């Protein structure tokens, strides 16, 4: 059965597929979440509470997340272009 299915290649494809298929969207979502932190509860009688801003740490984390996603996209494009 090993001659019919290459298990070494199969696990590599699964790992890369999971990282790019689930990891990159999750990283992008984390970047968006740091730009829009949740509002704090505690207004009297359900009064509207101003939403907090991200702050410098939130912007830095979001920038790192977006940079990693863009780097992965650029790497994928370069692999496709150089191997064709």
PyMOL Python script that loads the backbone (N, CA, C, O; Angstrom):
from pymol import cmd

cmd.read_pdbstr("""\
ATOM      1  N   UNK A   1       0.824  -1.192   0.000  1.00  0.00           N
ATOM      2  CA  UNK A   1       0.000   0.000   0.000  1.00  0.00           C
ATOM      3  C   UNK A   1       0.871   1.259   0.000  1.00  0.00           C
ATOM      4  O   UNK A   1       0.439   2.314  -0.466  1.00  0.00           O
ATOM      5  N   UNK A   2       2.089   1.150   0.519  1.00  0.00           N
ATOM      6  CA  UNK A   2       2.976   2.307   0.529  1.00  0.00           C
ATOM      7  C   UNK A   2       3.376   2.728  -0.881  1.00  0.00           C
ATOM      8  O   UNK A   2       3.633   3.908  -1.122  1.00  0.00           O
ATOM      9  N   UNK A   3       3.431   1.791  -1.801  1.00  0.00           N
ATOM     10  CA  UNK A   3       3.785   2.158  -3.169  1.00  0.00           C
ATOM     11  C   UNK A   3       2.619   2.852  -3.866  1.00  0.00           C
ATOM     12  O   UNK A   3       2.811   3.559  -4.855  1.00  0.00           O
ATOM     13  N   UNK A   4       1.430   2.651  -3.354  1.00  0.00           N
ATOM     14  CA  UNK A   4       0.252   3.249  -3.974  1.00  0.00           C
ATOM     15  C   UNK A   4      -0.043   4.634  -3.409  1.00  0.00           C
ATOM     16  O   UNK A   4      -0.465   5.524  -4.147  1.00  0.00           O
ATOM     17  N   UNK A   5       0.173   4.825  -2.111  1.00  0.00           N
ATOM     18  CA  UNK A   5      -0.053   6.103  -1.434  1.00  0.00           C
ATOM     19  C   UNK A   5       1.246   6.525  -0.766  1.00  0.00           C
ATOM     20  O   UNK A   5       1.815   5.785   0.036  1.00  0.00           O
ATOM     21  N   UNK A   6       1.704   7.716  -1.103  1.00  0.00           N
ATOM     22  CA  UNK A   6       2.916   8.249  -0.499  1.00  0.00           C
ATOM     23  C   UNK A   6       2.526   8.953   0.807  1.00  0.00           C
ATOM     24  O   UNK A   6       2.093  10.105   0.790  1.00  0.00           O
ATOM     25  N   UNK A   7       2.682   8.259   1.925  1.00  0.00           N
ATOM     26  CA  UNK A   7       2.259   8.799   3.212  1.00  0.00           C
ATOM     27  C   UNK A   7       3.097   9.988   3.656  1.00  0.00           C
ATOM     28  O   UNK A   7       2.587  10.878   4.338  1.00  0.00           O
ATOM     29  N   UNK A   8       4.367  10.021   3.284  1.00  0.00           N
ATOM     30  CA  UNK A   8       5.222  11.146   3.638  1.00  0.00           C
ATOM     31  C   UNK A   8       4.718  12.433   2.986  1.00  0.00           C
ATOM     32  O   UNK A   8       4.641  13.474   3.638  1.00  0.00           O
ATOM     33  N   UNK A   9       4.380  12.361   1.718  1.00  0.00           N
ATOM     34  CA  UNK A   9       3.854  13.539   1.018  1.00  0.00           C
ATOM     35  C   UNK A   9       2.465  13.898   1.527  1.00  0.00           C
ATOM     36  O   UNK A   9       2.108  15.074   1.599  1.00  0.00           O
ATOM     37  N   UNK A  10       1.684  12.886   1.880  1.00  0.00           N
ATOM     38  CA  UNK A  10       0.315  13.127   2.336  1.00  0.00           C
ATOM     39  C   UNK A  10       0.277  13.920   3.636  1.00  0.00           C
ATOM     40  O   UNK A  10      -0.531  14.839   3.765  1.00  0.00           O
ATOM     41  N   UNK A  11       1.139  13.585   4.611  1.00  0.00           N
ATOM     42  CA  UNK A  11       1.099  14.334   5.874  1.00  0.00           C
ATOM     43  C   UNK A  11       1.615  15.751   5.676  1.00  0.00           C
ATOM     44  O   UNK A  11       1.144  16.676   6.338  1.00  0.00           O
ATOM     45  N   UNK A  12       2.589  15.941   4.762  1.00  0.00           N
ATOM     46  CA  UNK A  12       3.078  17.293   4.488  1.00  0.00           C
ATOM     47  C   UNK A  12       1.990  18.153   3.862  1.00  0.00           C
ATOM     48  O   UNK A  12       1.843  19.326   4.203  1.00  0.00           O
ATOM     49  N   UNK A  13       1.238  17.574   2.958  1.00  0.00           N
ATOM     50  CA  UNK A  13       0.136  18.305   2.329  1.00  0.00           C
ATOM     51  C   UNK A  13      -0.930  18.652   3.366  1.00  0.00           C
ATOM     52  O   UNK A  13      -1.484  19.751   3.340  1.00  0.00           O
ATOM     53  N   UNK A  14      -1.217  17.738   4.266  1.00  0.00           N
ATOM     54  CA  UNK A  14      -2.223  17.998   5.307  1.00  0.00           C
ATOM     55  C   UNK A  14      -1.788  19.128   6.241  1.00  0.00           C
ATOM     56  O   UNK A  14      -2.595  19.991   6.587  1.00  0.00           O
ATOM     57  N   UNK A  15      -0.527  19.127   6.645  1.00  0.00           N
ATOM     58  CA  UNK A  15      -0.033  20.168   7.555  1.00  0.00           C
ATOM     59  C   UNK A  15      -0.058  21.533   6.884  1.00  0.00           C
ATOM     60  O   UNK A  15      -0.527  22.508   7.471  1.00  0.00           O
ATOM     61  N   UNK A  16       0.439  21.606   5.672  1.00  0.00           N
ATOM     62  CA  UNK A  16       0.444  22.885   4.964  1.00  0.00           C
ATOM     63  C   UNK A  16      -0.975  23.342   4.678  1.00  0.00           C
ATOM     64  O   UNK A  16      -1.270  24.533   4.773  1.00  0.00           O
ATOM     65  N   UNK A  17      -1.853  22.421   4.331  1.00  0.00           N
ATOM     66  CA  UNK A  17      -3.249  22.771   4.085  1.00  0.00           C
ATOM     67  C   UNK A  17      -3.946  23.306   5.324  1.00  0.00           C
ATOM     68  O   UNK A  17      -4.712  24.267   5.247  1.00  0.00           O
ATOM     69  N   UNK A  18      -3.680  22.683   6.464  1.00  0.00           N
ATOM     70  CA  UNK A  18      -4.288  23.168   7.705  1.00  0.00           C
ATOM     71  C   UNK A  18      -3.736  24.537   8.103  1.00  0.00           C
ATOM     72  O   UNK A  18      -4.485  25.409   8.543  1.00  0.00           O
ATOM     73  N   UNK A  19      -2.425  24.721   7.947  1.00  0.00           N
ATOM     74  CA  UNK A  19      -1.824  26.006   8.314  1.00  0.00           C
ATOM     75  C   UNK A  19      -2.332  27.137   7.424  1.00  0.00           C
ATOM     76  O   UNK A  19      -2.672  28.214   7.914  1.00  0.00           O
ATOM     77  N   UNK A  20      -2.381  26.893   6.135  1.00  0.00           N
ATOM     78  CA  UNK A  20      -2.805  27.957   5.228  1.00  0.00           C
ATOM     79  C   UNK A  20      -4.321  28.074   5.155  1.00  0.00           C
ATOM     80  O   UNK A  20      -4.852  29.169   4.964  1.00  0.00           O
ATOM     81  N   UNK A  21      -5.008  26.975   5.303  1.00  0.00           N
ATOM     82  CA  UNK A  21      -6.468  27.002   5.189  1.00  0.00           C
ATOM     83  C   UNK A  21      -7.171  27.467   6.446  1.00  0.00           C
ATOM     84  O   UNK A  21      -8.249  28.055   6.367  1.00  0.00           O
ATOM     85  N   UNK A  22      -6.586  27.217   7.600  1.00  0.00           N
ATOM     86  CA  UNK A  22      -7.205  27.630   8.861  1.00  0.00           C
ATOM     87  C   UNK A  22      -6.336  28.614   9.625  1.00  0.00           C
ATOM     88  O   UNK A  22      -6.852  29.512  10.290  1.00  0.00           O
ATOM     89  N   UNK A  23      -5.029  28.455   9.534  1.00  0.00           N
ATOM     90  CA  UNK A  23      -4.131  29.309  10.314  1.00  0.00           C
ATOM     91  C   UNK A  23      -4.082  30.746   9.839  1.00  0.00           C
ATOM     92  O   UNK A  23      -4.137  31.671  10.650  1.00  0.00           O
ATOM     93  N   UNK A  24      -3.979  30.947   8.529  1.00  0.00           N
ATOM     94  CA  UNK A  24      -3.902  32.322   8.022  1.00  0.00           C
ATOM     95  C   UNK A  24      -5.205  33.098   8.230  1.00  0.00           C
ATOM     96  O   UNK A  24      -5.146  34.258   8.639  1.00  0.00           O
ATOM     97  N   UNK A  25      -6.377  32.511   7.968  1.00  0.00           N
ATOM     98  CA  UNK A  25      -7.609  33.248   8.298  1.00  0.00           C
ATOM     99  C   UNK A  25      -7.743  33.532   9.798  1.00  0.00           C
ATOM    100  O   UNK A  25      -8.251  34.585  10.184  1.00  0.00           O
ATOM    101  N   UNK A  26      -7.294  32.606  10.640  1.00  0.00           N
ATOM    102  CA  UNK A  26      -7.346  32.842  12.084  1.00  0.00           C
ATOM    103  C   UNK A  26      -6.407  33.970  12.489  1.00  0.00           C
ATOM    104  O   UNK A  26      -6.741  34.779  13.355  1.00  0.00           O
ATOM    105  N   UNK A  27      -5.238  34.026  11.866  1.00  0.00           N
ATOM    106  CA  UNK A  27      -4.293  35.098  12.152  1.00  0.00           C
ATOM    107  C   UNK A  27      -4.845  36.446  11.688  1.00  0.00           C
ATOM    108  O   UNK A  27      -4.684  37.454  12.375  1.00  0.00           O
ATOM    109  N   UNK A  28      -5.490  36.461  10.535  1.00  0.00           N
ATOM    110  CA  UNK A  28      -6.123  37.680  10.037  1.00  0.00           C
ATOM    111  C   UNK A  28      -7.249  38.128  10.984  1.00  0.00           C
ATOM    112  O   UNK A  28      -7.380  39.315  11.279  1.00  0.00           O
ATOM    113  N   UNK A  29      -8.049  37.181  11.450  1.00  0.00           N
ATOM    114  CA  UNK A  29      -9.129  37.504  12.388  1.00  0.00           C
ATOM    115  C   UNK A  29      -8.580  38.037  13.703  1.00  0.00           C
ATOM    116  O   UNK A  29      -9.170  38.937  14.299  1.00  0.00           O
ATOM    117  N   UNK A  30      -7.462  37.494  14.160  1.00  0.00           N
ATOM    118  CA  UNK A  30      -6.830  38.002  15.375  1.00  0.00           C
ATOM    119  C   UNK A  30      -6.378  39.447  15.178  1.00  0.00           C
ATOM    120  O   UNK A  30      -6.527  40.273  16.078  1.00  0.00           O
ATOM    121  N   UNK A  31      -5.828  39.752  14.008  1.00  0.00           N
ATOM    122  CA  UNK A  31      -5.436  41.123  13.707  1.00  0.00           C
ATOM    123  C   UNK A  31      -6.625  42.068  13.715  1.00  0.00           C
ATOM    124  O   UNK A  31      -6.537  43.176  14.245  1.00  0.00           O
ATOM    125  N   UNK A  32      -7.727  41.640  13.134  1.00  0.00           N
ATOM    126  CA  UNK A  32      -8.935  42.475  13.146  1.00  0.00           C
ATOM    127  C   UNK A  32      -9.473  42.650  14.564  1.00  0.00           C
ATOM    128  O   UNK A  32      -9.944  43.726  14.933  1.00  0.00           O
ATOM    129  N   UNK A  33      -9.398  41.583  15.348  1.00  0.00           N
ATOM    130  CA  UNK A  33      -9.915  41.654  16.726  1.00  0.00           C
ATOM    131  C   UNK A  33      -9.091  42.615  17.582  1.00  0.00           C
ATOM    132  O   UNK A  33      -9.641  43.295  18.448  1.00  0.00           O
ATOM    133  N   UNK A  34      -7.790  42.676  17.350  1.00  0.00           N
ATOM    134  CA  UNK A  34      -6.974  43.600  18.141  1.00  0.00           C
ATOM    135  C   UNK A  34      -7.219  45.049  17.741  1.00  0.00           C
ATOM    136  O   UNK A  34      -6.969  45.961  18.529  1.00  0.00           O
ATOM    137  N   UNK A  35      -7.703  45.268  16.528  1.00  0.00           N
ATOM    138  CA  UNK A  35      -8.047  46.635  16.119  1.00  0.00           C
ATOM    139  C   UNK A  35      -9.388  47.086  16.688  1.00  0.00           C
ATOM    140  O   UNK A  35      -9.647  48.285  16.792  1.00  0.00           O
ATOM    141  N   UNK A  36     -10.245  46.127  17.059  1.00  0.00           N
ATOM    142  CA  UNK A  36     -11.574  46.449  17.555  1.00  0.00           C
ATOM    143  C   UNK A  36     -11.829  45.687  18.849  1.00  0.00           C
ATOM    144  O   UNK A  36     -12.532  44.676  18.842  1.00  0.00           O
ATOM    145  N   UNK A  37     -11.264  46.161  19.963  1.00  0.00           N
ATOM    146  CA  UNK A  37     -11.454  45.437  21.235  1.00  0.00           C
ATOM    147  C   UNK A  37     -12.906  45.501  21.694  1.00  0.00           C
ATOM    148  O   UNK A  37     -13.635  46.414  21.308  1.00  0.00           O
ATOM    149  N   UNK A  38     -13.333  44.547  22.507  1.00  0.00           N
ATOM    150  CA  UNK A  38     -14.729  44.534  22.963  1.00  0.00           C
ATOM    151  C   UNK A  38     -15.022  45.687  23.924  1.00  0.00           C
ATOM    152  O   UNK A  38     -14.147  46.154  24.653  1.00  0.00           O
ATOM    153  N   UNK A  39     -16.273  46.127  23.901  1.00  0.00           N
ATOM    154  CA  UNK A  39     -16.701  47.202  24.803  1.00  0.00           C
ATOM    155  C   UNK A  39     -16.810  46.646  26.215  1.00  0.00           C
ATOM    156  O   UNK A  39     -17.109  45.468  26.411  1.00  0.00           O
ATOM    157  N   UNK A  40     -16.569  47.493  27.175  1.00  0.00           N
ATOM    158  CA  UNK A  40     -16.696  47.080  28.579  1.00  0.00           C
ATOM    159  C   UNK A  40     -18.146  47.214  29.009  1.00  0.00           C
ATOM    160  O   UNK A  40     -18.797  48.223  28.740  1.00  0.00           O
ATOM    161  N   UNK A  41     -18.638  46.196  29.674  1.00  0.00           N
ATOM    162  CA  UNK A  41     -19.992  46.248  30.209  1.00  0.00           C
ATOM    163  C   UNK A  41     -19.966  47.034  31.520  1.00  0.00           C
ATOM    164  O   UNK A  41     -18.915  47.183  32.141  1.00  0.00           O
ATOM    165  N   UNK A  42     -21.097  47.519  31.921  1.00  0.00           N
ATOM    166  CA  UNK A  42     -21.155  48.186  33.208  1.00  0.00           C
ATOM    167  C   UNK A  42     -21.894  49.500  33.193  1.00  0.00           C
ATOM    168  O   UNK A  42     -21.890  50.222  34.190  1.00  0.00           O
ATOM    169  N   UNK A  43     -22.525  49.822  32.094  1.00  0.00           N
ATOM    170  CA  UNK A  43     -23.336  51.040  32.072  1.00  0.00           C
ATOM    171  C   UNK A  43     -24.583  50.844  32.926  1.00  0.00           C
ATOM    172  O   UNK A  43     -25.172  49.764  32.916  1.00  0.00           O
ATOM    173  N   UNK A  44     -24.988  51.861  33.654  1.00  0.00           N
ATOM    174  CA  UNK A  44     -26.163  51.757  34.519  1.00  0.00           C
ATOM    175  C   UNK A  44     -27.419  51.656  33.659  1.00  0.00           C
ATOM    176  O   UNK A  44     -27.661  52.504  32.800  1.00  0.00           O
ATOM    177  N   UNK A  45     -28.207  50.626  33.892  1.00  0.00           N
ATOM    178  CA  UNK A  45     -29.456  50.465  33.167  1.00  0.00           C
ATOM    179  C   UNK A  45     -29.251  50.135  31.699  1.00  0.00           C
ATOM    180  O   UNK A  45     -30.122  50.417  30.877  1.00  0.00           O
ATOM    181  N   UNK A  46     -28.142  49.556  31.364  1.00  0.00           N
ATOM    182  CA  UNK A  46     -27.891  49.195  29.969  1.00  0.00           C
ATOM    183  C   UNK A  46     -27.516  50.393  29.120  1.00  0.00           C
ATOM    184  O   UNK A  46     -27.733  50.393  27.908  1.00  0.00           O
ATOM    185  N   UNK A  47     -26.950  51.422  29.755  1.00  0.00           N
ATOM    186  CA  UNK A  47     -26.554  52.613  29.007  1.00  0.00           C
ATOM    187  C   UNK A  47     -25.446  52.273  28.022  1.00  0.00           C
ATOM    188  O   UNK A  47     -24.637  51.375  28.260  1.00  0.00           O
ATOM    189  N   UNK A  48     -25.422  52.994  26.926  1.00  0.00           N
ATOM    190  CA  UNK A  48     -24.405  52.772  25.903  1.00  0.00           C
ATOM    191  C   UNK A  48     -23.030  53.138  26.456  1.00  0.00           C
ATOM    192  O   UNK A  48     -22.866  54.153  27.132  1.00  0.00           O
ATOM    193  N   UNK A  49     -22.065  52.308  26.161  1.00  0.00           N
ATOM    194  CA  UNK A  49     -20.701  52.531  26.610  1.00  0.00           C
ATOM    195  C   UNK A  49     -19.847  52.780  25.380  1.00  0.00           C
ATOM    196  O   UNK A  49     -19.958  52.069  24.382  1.00  0.00           O
ATOM    197  N   UNK A  50     -18.987  53.803  25.457  1.00  0.00           N
ATOM    198  CA  UNK A  50     -18.100  54.083  24.336  1.00  0.00           C
ATOM    199  C   UNK A  50     -17.151  52.911  24.122  1.00  0.00           C
ATOM    200  O   UNK A  50     -16.641  52.317  25.072  1.00  0.00           O
ATOM    201  N   UNK A  51     -16.929  52.599  22.858  1.00  0.00           N
ATOM    202  CA  UNK A  51     -16.011  51.510  22.535  1.00  0.00           C
ATOM    203  C   UNK A  51     -14.583  52.005  22.698  1.00  0.00           C
ATOM    204  O   UNK A  51     -14.251  53.107  22.263  1.00  0.00           O
ATOM    205  N   UNK A  52     -13.741  51.199  23.320  1.00  0.00           N
ATOM    206  CA  UNK A  52     -12.338  51.605  23.482  1.00  0.00           C
ATOM    207  C   UNK A  52     -11.592  51.510  22.152  1.00  0.00           C
ATOM    208  O   UNK A  52     -11.993  50.774  21.251  1.00  0.00           O
ATOM    209  N   UNK A  53     -10.518  52.258  22.050  1.00  0.00           N
ATOM    210  CA  UNK A  53      -9.680  52.183  20.858  1.00  0.00           C
ATOM    211  C   UNK A  53      -8.616  51.109  21.051  1.00  0.00           C
ATOM    212  O   UNK A  53      -8.406  50.619  22.161  1.00  0.00           O
ATOM    213  N   UNK A  54      -7.959  50.756  19.978  1.00  0.00           N
ATOM    214  CA  UNK A  54      -6.998  49.658  20.020  1.00  0.00           C
ATOM    215  C   UNK A  54      -5.750  50.005  20.817  1.00  0.00           C
ATOM    216  O   UNK A  54      -5.219  49.150  21.526  1.00  0.00           O
ATOM    217  N   UNK A  55      -5.279  51.218  20.720  1.00  0.00           N
ATOM    218  CA  UNK A  55      -4.057  51.593  21.411  1.00  0.00           C
ATOM    219  C   UNK A  55      -2.827  51.150  20.637  1.00  0.00           C
ATOM    220  O   UNK A  55      -2.939  50.422  19.650  1.00  0.00           O
ATOM    221  N   UNK A  56      -1.658  51.585  21.079  1.00  0.00           N
ATOM    222  CA  UNK A  56      -0.437  51.269  20.322  1.00  0.00           C
ATOM    223  C   UNK A  56      -0.085  49.777  20.302  1.00  0.00           C
ATOM    224  O   UNK A  56       0.436  49.280  19.304  1.00  0.00           O
ATOM    225  N   UNK A  57      -0.359  49.073  21.378  1.00  0.00           N
ATOM    226  CA  UNK A  57      -0.057  47.637  21.394  1.00  0.00           C
ATOM    227  C   UNK A  57      -0.983  46.891  20.437  1.00  0.00           C
ATOM    228  O   UNK A  57      -0.553  45.983  19.727  1.00  0.00           O
ATOM    229  N   UNK A  58      -2.243  47.278  20.425  1.00  0.00           N
ATOM    230  CA  UNK A  58      -3.196  46.653  19.502  1.00  0.00           C
ATOM    231  C   UNK A  58      -2.815  46.882  18.051  1.00  0.00           C
ATOM    232  O   UNK A  58      -2.912  45.971  17.229  1.00  0.00           O
ATOM    233  N   UNK A  59      -2.378  48.101  17.732  1.00  0.00           N
ATOM    234  CA  UNK A  59      -1.949  48.391  16.367  1.00  0.00           C
ATOM    235  C   UNK A  59      -0.688  47.608  16.005  1.00  0.00           C
ATOM    236  O   UNK A  59      -0.547  47.158  14.868  1.00  0.00           O
ATOM    237  N   UNK A  60       0.219  47.443  16.949  1.00  0.00           N
ATOM    238  CA  UNK A  60       1.448  46.690  16.683  1.00  0.00           C
ATOM    239  C   UNK A  60       1.137  45.214  16.452  1.00  0.00           C
ATOM    240  O   UNK A  60       1.675  44.609  15.525  1.00  0.00           O
ATOM    241  N   UNK A  61       0.279  44.630  17.279  1.00  0.00           N
ATOM    242  CA  UNK A  61      -0.081  43.221  17.113  1.00  0.00           C
ATOM    243  C   UNK A  61      -0.828  43.028  15.794  1.00  0.00           C
ATOM    244  O   UNK A  61      -0.566  42.069  15.068  1.00  0.00           O
ATOM    245  N   UNK A  62      -1.746  43.925  15.485  1.00  0.00           N
ATOM    246  CA  UNK A  62      -2.480  43.828  14.225  1.00  0.00           C
ATOM    247  C   UNK A  62      -1.528  43.953  13.040  1.00  0.00           C
ATOM    248  O   UNK A  62      -1.664  43.222  12.060  1.00  0.00           O
ATOM    249  N   UNK A  63      -0.581  44.860  13.119  1.00  0.00           N
ATOM    250  CA  UNK A  63       0.388  45.017  12.035  1.00  0.00           C
ATOM    251  C   UNK A  63       1.227  43.773  11.837  1.00  0.00           C
ATOM    252  O   UNK A  63       1.510  43.392  10.702  1.00  0.00           O
ATOM    253  N   UNK A  64       1.631  43.134  12.927  1.00  0.00           N
ATOM    254  CA  UNK A  64       2.395  41.886  12.819  1.00  0.00           C
ATOM    255  C   UNK A  64       1.554  40.766  12.211  1.00  0.00           C
ATOM    256  O   UNK A  64       2.041  39.993  11.386  1.00  0.00           O
ATOM    257  N   UNK A  65       0.296  40.683  12.622  1.00  0.00           N
ATOM    258  CA  UNK A  65      -0.586  39.656  12.061  1.00  0.00           C
ATOM    259  C   UNK A  65      -0.783  39.866  10.566  1.00  0.00           C
ATOM    260  O   UNK A  65      -0.679  38.922   9.783  1.00  0.00           O
ATOM    261  N   UNK A  66      -1.068  41.105  10.169  1.00  0.00           N
ATOM    262  CA  UNK A  66      -1.298  41.386   8.754  1.00  0.00           C
ATOM    263  C   UNK A  66      -0.016  41.207   7.944  1.00  0.00           C
ATOM    264  O   UNK A  66      -0.070  40.756   6.799  1.00  0.00           O
ATOM    265  N   UNK A  67       1.130  41.551   8.517  1.00  0.00           N
ATOM    266  CA  UNK A  67       2.406  41.363   7.819  1.00  0.00           C
ATOM    267  C   UNK A  67       2.691  39.876   7.607  1.00  0.00           C
ATOM    268  O   UNK A  67       3.195  39.487   6.554  1.00  0.00           O
ATOM    269  N   UNK A  68       2.376  39.056   8.588  1.00  0.00           N
ATOM    270  CA  UNK A  68       2.588  37.616   8.443  1.00  0.00           C
ATOM    271  C   UNK A  68       1.679  37.034   7.362  1.00  0.00           C
ATOM    272  O   UNK A  68       2.103  36.179   6.585  1.00  0.00           O
ATOM    273  N   UNK A  69       0.437  37.495   7.312  1.00  0.00           N
ATOM    274  CA  UNK A  69      -0.485  37.023   6.280  1.00  0.00           C
ATOM    275  C   UNK A  69       0.007  37.455   4.900  1.00  0.00           C
ATOM    276  O   UNK A  69       0.003  36.656   3.963  1.00  0.00           O
ATOM    277  N   UNK A  70       0.428  38.705   4.768  1.00  0.00           N
ATOM    278  CA  UNK A  70       0.934  39.186   3.482  1.00  0.00           C
ATOM    279  C   UNK A  70       2.214  38.455   3.077  1.00  0.00           C
ATOM    280  O   UNK A  70       2.410  38.158   1.899  1.00  0.00           O
ATOM    281  N   UNK A  71       3.078  38.165   4.039  1.00  0.00           N
ATOM    282  CA  UNK A  71       4.302  37.425   3.731  1.00  0.00           C
ATOM    283  C   UNK A  71       3.973  36.015   3.239  1.00  0.00           C
ATOM    284  O   UNK A  71       4.611  35.524   2.307  1.00  0.00           O
ATOM    285  N   UNK A  72       3.001  35.367   3.844  1.00  0.00           N
ATOM    286  CA  UNK A  72       2.604  34.029   3.406  1.00  0.00           C
ATOM    287  C   UNK A  72       2.008  34.070   2.001  1.00  0.00           C
ATOM    288  O   UNK A  72       2.264  33.183   1.187  1.00  0.00           O
ATOM    289  N   UNK A  73       1.226  35.084   1.725  1.00  0.00           N
ATOM    290  CA  UNK A  73       0.655  35.223   0.377  1.00  0.00           C
ATOM    291  C   UNK A  73       1.769  35.461  -0.640  1.00  0.00           C
ATOM    292  O   UNK A  73       1.774  34.848  -1.707  1.00  0.00           O
ATOM    293  N   UNK A  74       2.711  36.345  -0.317  1.00  0.00           N
ATOM    294  CA  UNK A  74       3.832  36.604  -1.216  1.00  0.00           C
ATOM    295  C   UNK A  74       4.689  35.380  -1.435  1.00  0.00           C
ATOM    296  O   UNK A  74       5.134  35.124  -2.554  1.00  0.00           O
ATOM    297  N   UNK A  75       4.931  34.609  -0.369  1.00  0.00           N
ATOM    298  CA  UNK A  75       5.706  33.384  -0.497  1.00  0.00           C
ATOM    299  C   UNK A  75       4.986  32.388  -1.395  1.00  0.00           C
ATOM    300  O   UNK A  75       5.613  31.747  -2.239  1.00  0.00           O
ATOM    301  N   UNK A  76       3.678  32.253  -1.221  1.00  0.00           N
ATOM    302  CA  UNK A  76       2.900  31.334  -2.060  1.00  0.00           C
ATOM    303  C   UNK A  76       2.939  31.728  -3.522  1.00  0.00           C
ATOM    304  O   UNK A  76       3.073  30.871  -4.395  1.00  0.00           O
ATOM    305  N   UNK A  77       2.824  33.021  -3.796  1.00  0.00           N
ATOM    306  CA  UNK A  77       2.886  33.488  -5.186  1.00  0.00           C
ATOM    307  C   UNK A  77       4.271  33.227  -5.766  1.00  0.00           C
ATOM    308  O   UNK A  77       4.389  32.802  -6.916  1.00  0.00           O
ATOM    309  N   UNK A  78       5.316  33.476  -4.988  1.00  0.00           N
ATOM    310  CA  UNK A  78       6.671  33.237  -5.509  1.00  0.00           C
ATOM    311  C   UNK A  78       6.927  31.757  -5.771  1.00  0.00           C
ATOM    312  O   UNK A  78       7.611  31.413  -6.735  1.00  0.00           O
ATOM    313  N   UNK A  79       6.395  30.885  -4.938  1.00  0.00           N
ATOM    314  CA  UNK A  79       6.547  29.451  -5.173  1.00  0.00           C
ATOM    315  C   UNK A  79       5.841  29.038  -6.463  1.00  0.00           C
ATOM    316  O   UNK A  79       6.373  28.249  -7.244  1.00  0.00           O
ATOM    317  N   UNK A  80       4.655  29.568  -6.678  1.00  0.00           N
ATOM    318  CA  UNK A  80       3.911  29.235  -7.893  1.00  0.00           C
ATOM    319  C   UNK A  80       4.635  29.754  -9.131  1.00  0.00           C
ATOM    320  O   UNK A  80       4.743  29.040 -10.128  1.00  0.00           O
ATOM    321  N   UNK A  81       5.129  30.980  -9.079  1.00  0.00           N
ATOM    322  CA  UNK A  81       5.785  31.576 -10.246  1.00  0.00           C
ATOM    323  C   UNK A  81       7.112  30.891 -10.540  1.00  0.00           C
ATOM    324  O   UNK A  81       7.424  30.646 -11.705  1.00  0.00           O
ATOM    325  N   UNK A  82       7.896  30.578  -9.524  1.00  0.00           N
ATOM    326  CA  UNK A  82       9.220  30.010  -9.743  1.00  0.00           C
ATOM    327  C   UNK A  82       9.193  28.528 -10.111  1.00  0.00           C
ATOM    328  O   UNK A  82      10.168  28.025 -10.670  1.00  0.00           O
ATOM    329  N   UNK A  83       8.121  27.825  -9.820  1.00  0.00           N
ATOM    330  CA  UNK A  83       8.066  26.399 -10.118  1.00  0.00           C
ATOM    331  C   UNK A  83       7.250  26.076 -11.358  1.00  0.00           C
ATOM    332  O   UNK A  83       6.954  24.908 -11.606  1.00  0.00           O
ATOM    333  N   UNK A  84       6.884  27.067 -12.130  1.00  0.00           N
ATOM    334  CA  UNK A  84       6.078  26.760 -13.316  1.00  0.00           C
ATOM    335  C   UNK A  84       6.888  26.784 -14.586  1.00  0.00           C
ATOM    336  O   UNK A  84       6.349  26.546 -15.667  1.00  0.00           O
TER     337      UNK A  84
END
""", "prot")
cmd.dss("prot")
cmd.show_as("cartoon", "prot")
cmd.util.cbc("prot")
cmd.orient("prot")
